[in-house]
Amino acid sequence: MREAMYYEADPPKVHCVLCPWRCHIPEGKVGVCRVRMNEQGTLYSLNYGKVTGISLDPIEKKPLRCFHPGSMILSLGTLGCNFDCGFCQNYHIAQRDADSREITPDEAVALAEETKAHGNIGIAYTYSEPSVWFEYIYDTAPKIRAAGLKNVLVTNGYIEEAPLKALLPYIDAVNLDIKGFTEDYYSGICKGRLEPVLRSARLYKAACHLEITTLVVPGKNDSDEELTGLFDWVAGELGRDTPLHLSRYYPMYRFTERPTPRETMERAAELARKRLDTVFLGNI
């Protein structure tokens, strides 16, 4: 275990201030993310260096279609998440305890450098939510940057402003999930809030390459009104040049609804293309 960053003593609890949950964690317990524990008044990261998934992926799978297209990236994932989305496709590591292997920051950098011969440009912190792997990324990302490689986050954006700004100088590209465009959707489906995600989106856009992904779920966030509201916000706040990925939902975890109809996806893309320059359909 490694002592966590971004917490305050609140005896006998500790007050984690990494993400908008701002958990008050009793002795011996963990926060919402399951990977930050109070042990005798010190907050520890339980997933530091724990890697549950590792793969050399095409950059387009992150998905990033407008950042070094045609390249590969070493993808690492860990345990834990500060959301609990009913449709989560990685719930076995986000919401469950899974087997992991220990990879130190130096070992991660060595792996990234070894795979340069296969087209690798850096590391993507992905699969589960990277913000709850903060300490590991904070230690690894500067080493990747010093090696002349790229750092990529695939994230839900649910992180407080101070830690986000501390990490941003080392981040080259982000794919950010904006999962819907109402607070009801976020609170009911994702167990979080929308506003902090929008704040993160603005900060990412100002600092690095940003692409947005929205999973279109039938009967949940696929109305013309909600989709148009999202696309207008992206165009107005982030710019028409921000690439948007509309991803097709498939049943997973607690959701059993049928996959999103193709015509719904095509209608959503048509609405988006009236407002944004670059729109992709995924999982079609």
N, C-alpha and C positions, 0 to 999 in steps of 0.2 A: 504494500500500500504506500501511497505517497500523500503527504499533506495537501489538501485541496487549496486552491486559491479562491478568493472572493467569498469569504464568509466572515461573520462577526460572532464573537462570544456572547451568549445570552443564557448564562448558567441557570439550570443544568442543561439547557438546550444550546444548540448553535443555530445561527440564522444564516442560511445559504443565500447569497445574493448573486449567483451566477445567472439565473434565468428568472423570468417574470413570476414564477411560482413563489420565489422567495421563501422557501420552506423553513419552518421552525422545527428542527429535528431533535427529538429526545435522545438521551443516552442510549446507545446500542441500536438505534434505528437508522433507517435510510430515508432520503427524500423521495419525491415523486418519481425521479429518474431511476431509482433502485441502485445507483452506483456511487452515492456520496453518503458516507456514514459518520455519525457522531460517536467517537470513542473517547470517553473521559474528557469531553470539552474540546476536542480537536476534530475538525472535519477532514476525513480522508477520502481520496479517490480510490474506489475499489476496482476500477477498470484500467488503471494506468498500465500501459504496455500490453494489455490483453487484446489479442487480435482473434476475432472469430471468423473472419473471412479475408482472403487475400487472393487477388487475381490481376493479371495484366489484361486490361480491357481496352477496346477502342474508345477514344474520348467521346464518341457519339453516344455511347451507352450511358453516360452519366445523367441526363443527356446534355452534352455541350456540342452544338453543331457549328458554332461560329468562333470557336477557340481552338486554334491549331488543328483544323480538320485533317483527318487521315492519320493522326498520331495515335499512340497508345499511352496509357497511364496506369501506374501501379495503384490498385485500389485496395484500401485497408478499411476494415470495419471492426467495431467492438461491441460491447454489451450496453444496453440501456437506452432510454428515450424519455424525454419530458413531455411527450404527447402519448395518447393511447387511441390512435385512430382505429375505428372499427373495421377498416378495410386493409390494415397494414399487411404488406407483402413480405416484410422481414420480421414478423412478430416473434419468430422463434429466437431471435437475438435481442430484439427491442423490448419484449415483454416476458421473456423466459431466460433461464440460465442455460447457456450453451457452452460446449467445449471451446476452449481457446488455447492459443499458444502465446508465449511471452516473446515479444520483439521489442528490443530497446530502441530509442530514437536513433542511435548510431547504426544499429542493425538495419533499421528501416531505410536509412540513407544509403547504406551499402547495397541493399537490394535494389533500390531505385537506380543507383549507378550501374549495377551489374546488368540491368535490363535495358539500358540505353541502346545497346546493340540491337534490340528488338523494336526500337522506335519509341521507347518510353521517354516521356518528357517530365515526369515528376511523380507526385503522390496525390491521389484523390482520397479524402477522408469521407467515407460513404457507408452504404448498407444500413447501419443504424444511425442515430442522430449524433453528429460530430461535436455539437456544443457541449454534450455531457462527457466528452473525452477531452475537455479543454486543456488540462495540464499536459497531457501527452502531445497534443497538437502544438501547444505553445512551446514545448521543448524541441519538437521535431521540425516544425516549419522553418525556423531560422537556419537550421542545418541544411535543409533542402535548398533554400534560397542561396546559401553560401556555396553549394555544390553546382550552382547554375541551373537548377531545375525548378519546376513549377509546383505550387501548392493549390489544390482545388478542394472546395467544400461542396458537398451535396447535403443541403440542410433545410430544416423547417423554419429557420430564422428566429427561433424562440430563445433569445439570449438578451441579457441586459446590455445597455449601451456601453458601459465602461469596459467589460471584458471583450466585447466585440471590437471596440476601437483599439484595444491592446493587441489583438490578433491581426487586425486588418493590414498592417504594414507588410506582412509576410504572405498575404493571400493574393493569388493572381487571377483566379476565376471562381465563380460561385454559380451553382444551379440551386435556386431557391424555390421551394414549394410554397405557392400561395394556394391553399387547399380549397378555398371557397371565398366568398366575399361578403359574408354576414357573420356577426358575432354569434348568432344562434347556431350556425353551421359549425363554427369552431368549438363552441362550448358543448354542443350536443354530440358531434361526430368525432372531434379530435381531442376533446378535453383540454382545451387551451383558449387563447384569446387571439383575435385578429390584429388588433392595433399594434402590439409589439412586433409582429411580423412585418407589417407595413413600414414601421420605423426602421427595422433592419434592412428592408429592401432599399430604402433611400440611402442608407449608409454604404451598402455594398455597391450600389450604382455609382456613387461618388468616388469609390476607391479602387474598383477593379472591374474586370469583365463580368457581366451579370446576364444570366438567362433564367427565365421563369418557367416553372412547370405547374400545371393544374390538372389534377385527375378529375375527369368528368364522370360523376356518379349519377345514374338515372334516378330521378325523383328527389334528389338531395341538393344538388348545386347546378343543375343543367337548365334552369329556366332562362329564357332570353333576357329577362330583367337582371338576374344576378350575373350572368356572363357578360352582358354589356357593361354593367357597373364595374366589373373587374377590368375589362379591356380598356374602358375609358380612363380608369385610374392609372393603369400601367402607362398608357400613352401620355397622360397629362403629368404624372409625377416622375416617371422614369424615362420617358421619351419613346417616340414611335420606333426608334431603332432598337429597342430592347427585344431580343428574340423570345418568343413564347412557344412552349411545347404544350399541346393539349393531349393528355394521355388517356387512353381508354381503360376504364375500370373493368376488372375481372373479379369474380367472387373469391374472397380470401378472409381468413381470421374469423370475425364474427358476422361478416356480411355474406348473405347468400343470394342477393338479388342477381338476376341475369346480367350478363355483360352489357355495357352501354351500346345501344344500337348504332350501327355505322352512320345512319342518317343523322343521328344526334351529333355525332362527332363532326360530320361535314357541315352541319348547320352552325355549330360553334365556330368552326374554322372560318366560315364565310363572315360571321359577325366580327371575328377578330381581325380579319384581313382588311376590313373597312377602316380599322383604327391603327393597325400595327403593320410594319413593313415586312416582318419575318415571322411566319407562323408555321409550325410543324405539327403533324399528327403522329402520335405514338401508340404502340400496341395495336395497330390496325392490322 
